[in-house]
Amino acid sequence: MAAGVTATGGAMYKQGDWIFGFNQYLGVCSIFYTELWGILD
């Protein structure tokens, strides 16, 4: 699997109003690990 610079993040909305957001720099890893971090966050 190829590896590259990766990050994950998300945002929470309730009825169109922004509640909070987050992001996390993961470094150099594969898309598999990026997806796992997205699930765990």
C-alpha positions as CSV (number, residue, x, y, z in Angstrom):
1,M,0.0,0.0,0.0
2,A,1.2,3.5,-0.8
3,A,1.8,5.9,2.1
4,G,1.5,9.7,2.1
5,V,1.0,12.7,4.4
6,T,-2.5,12.2,6.0
7,A,-4.9,14.0,8.3
8,T,-8.4,13.3,9.5
9,G,-11.2,15.4,10.9
10,G,-14.9,16.0,11.2
11,A,-17.6,18.5,12.1
12,M,-20.8,18.2,14.1
13,Y,-24.0,20.0,13.2
14,K,-27.4,20.1,14.8
15,Q,-30.3,21.4,12.9
16,G,-28.0,23.5,10.7
17,D,-26.0,25.0,13.6
18,W,-22.3,24.2,13.9
19,I,-21.5,22.5,17.3
20,F,-17.8,21.7,17.0
21,G,-15.1,20.4,14.7
22,F,-11.8,18.7,14.9
23,N,-8.8,17.7,12.9
24,Q,-5.7,15.6,13.5
25,Y,-2.5,15.4,11.6
26,L,-1.5,11.7,11.3
27,G,1.9,12.0,9.6
28,V,3.0,9.6,6.9
29,C,0.8,6.5,6.8
30,S,-1.5,4.5,4.5
31,I,-5.1,5.2,3.7
32,F,-6.0,2.1,5.8
33,Y,-4.7,3.7,9.0
34,T,-6.2,7.0,8.1
35,E,-9.6,5.4,7.8
36,L,-9.1,3.6,11.2
37,W,-8.3,6.9,12.9
38,G,-11.4,8.4,11.4
39,I,-13.5,5.6,12.9
40,L,-11.8,5.8,16.3
41,D,-12.2,9.6,16.5
